Amino acid sequence: MPRQIAFSIAGLFVASIAILGVLHATSSETAQRNAQMAATAQTISPYKQNAFFLNGSVVPAYQTNDGLVAFLLSGGKLLSYAHNGTLRWSQNSTASGLSGGMDLNSDTYPEVVTTSFTDATCTGTSQGEVRDGKTGSVLASLSPLQNNCFNGVGIQRWFVGSVLMGPLSIFAEVPQYWSQGWFMQYQNDSLKAMTWYTSSDASFDTYTAATTLPNYNTSPYPHVPNSMLPNGLLMTGSDGAPRMVAFTSARVSQYKVADLSPSQLISDTELVTGNRPDAGGRNYGLVARTGSKVVLISGANAYSLLGDVKAGSAVTDSYGAIARHFAVFDTTNAKVLDRFYSYANDGGGSYQYINRITYPAHPIVDLSGTPYVFFNVYDGSHWYVSVNTLDLTEVTRVNNIYIWDTTLRTDGTRRFVVSLTSGYWPTTPHKTSITYYQNAAFIPELTKDGLPIMGVAFKEANISSSEGFLMNVLVTDQGLETDGTPAAASLVMYPAQATVSYNGNTTIYWSALNTSSCTFYTNGAEGQTLSGGASAFDTGSLQQNMTYAMRCLGRDGMRSEVSAVVTVDTSQTGSSPPPSTEPSTPGSLPGQTSSAKPTANLWANGQKNISAHVGSYITYAWSSSNAVSARATYTTDTPACGRTTVGPFSMVITSLRGSMRSVAVPQCLAGHTRTVTYIATGADGSEARASIVQTISQ
């Protein structure tokens, strides 16, 4: 497909439906529509994209300098895909757990964490890897450890929650029920390991700041055997140095990211919610940071209600962190505030659905310069949203509504994705709204049928969870995705000028709503495939009539097509018009006007053979003589970018002369050579070819 022309974002491209199928227009109409299209972007939705369609499914995705990327475990492989569905890299993997989030080497790609285990016996083992998100190479290995044996059941030491991270080039390796962990600091393409003690082992007592827990037990020692896995994140402290904040059994602790020493533990604060030592000091749930404050929402993730809807009964994570509470820890003075809600085991387990908390993946929202914490509470009869300040003041409750998540608009403001509820369940027919919060109410700005599609996503710089992942509401380039009845595809394609002079050019505008994939064609030649969106491209200089088409698969499973025709007017040029494509007499060759053989020329960046790197652009120029048609193809030295053959594959070059700037060279071509061939066909059917070789490096 020809090069893309970028736009600024200004809103939903809803008016495009009104011009569906209009391919020829007056100059005033064209100017008006051009202005309208220029106010849109390649993404139709005003909400920040965090997912895209891949093989018919919506998958969580992560923003990089090269666009959105996704990571999947499938068929014994760890796979990375670009936003256009191209396979970026593939690595063999036996992993069953997938997470990630930190960017150790500052290349804008999230690193990937995978874990696996042999079995759930007491003699089984678990292990894992941390991989570079850009290349798939291994950065660190989580060495095999034997399972912890509890009542004859093996509990794996390594799982996706065993790596804590933050907005730093550092992560922490934390095996479950283990005596120590390791800080791993990325420096000069290598990792420096620094040991630290967990509160599960007596070694923790050697820290100067370690404290006993008088409200939890009568032990004269600070450590708690078999403490829960530290639940936290890494951050920069008020002293400007990196530190880890971790909630674990009956405490919240701060560690220096430094070599092991008695002063490595910065602070150690008791946290026994509701003064209920029988609740086991549990501090599971979501951890989120804002400034110097770290918030813990101990409960189930918001997806649990959606899981119950799918199951038809309340069965998804019914115990929901067991001890439900809301805490705010101040890293500057090591003080913690806490509000207790319920203990699931009370009444023989009857409190599983009394004062049950569920949390959205992004619970902290800034309102007029003040951060507020939002989460859901089911009091046994209905849901309400609890709105809180960081001093634990509950400023309001909004009844009979449920927050699935919050999402960002492209202007940086945050919105709430909500559904109305009746009792425990979302009201029927199911509806999901994107809302803003004002005067203790959620005001819809968009409502869709169905409930949101949610996905297991990586942790973020300032958000973590004891599960090792987040449950995000998924937003594609076309907006919030729900499980409601999908709408039919809505396609628009038209030229800025329907007629151009010989060697003239124009811009083709297009948009695709409610589509999962679209393929572009130029005079029947297949080109680029995208999921949809709205953008434009330049045709380059034209010497013959052109038909540009877009064939799309709608979210409803139906296929549709739209096209735009550009007519080349040869009457206003001093150049000879191109040969006719219509046969002059029955049986004659199309455009047969000369017996001269065709010639072909092709350049890339003004050269015949070039070296290019990933992310660079290539400008093609081509010309021919004595030709009636032309096309271009390319091959690769070995299969690349998810293809199973080396080609040839069609390119969008179809004119007798012209130039075009390509899209950025994709990552999947790194290390390959690509041969581009321009083919000019004469009136007698003979062909001339010109080729260039491109060597692609990282």
Secondary structure by P-SEA (a helix, b strand, c coil): ccbbbbbbbcccccccccccccccccaaaaaaaaaaaaacccccccccccbbbcccbbbbbbbccccbbbbbbccccbbbbcccccccbbbbbcccccccccccccccbbbbbbbbbcccccccccccccccccccccccccccccccccccbbbbcccccccccccccbbbbbcccccbbbbbbbcccbbbbbbbbccccccccccccccccccccccccccccccccccbbbbbccccbbbbbbbcccbbbbbcccccccccccbbbbbbcccccccccccccbbbbcccbbbbbcccccaaaaaaaaacccccccccccccbbbbbccccccccccccccccccccccccccbbbbccccccccccbbbbbbccccccbbbbbbbccccccccccccccccccccccccbbbbbbbbbccccccccbbbbbccccccbbbbcccccbbbbbbbccccccccccccccccccccccccccccccccbbbbbbbccccccccbbbbbbbccccccbbbbbcccccccccccccccccccccccbbbbbbbbbcccccccccbbbbbbbccccccccccccccccccccccccccbbbbbbbbccccccccccccbbbbbbbccccccccbbbbbccccccccccccccccccccccccccccccccccccbbbbbbbbbbccccbbbbbbbbbbbcc
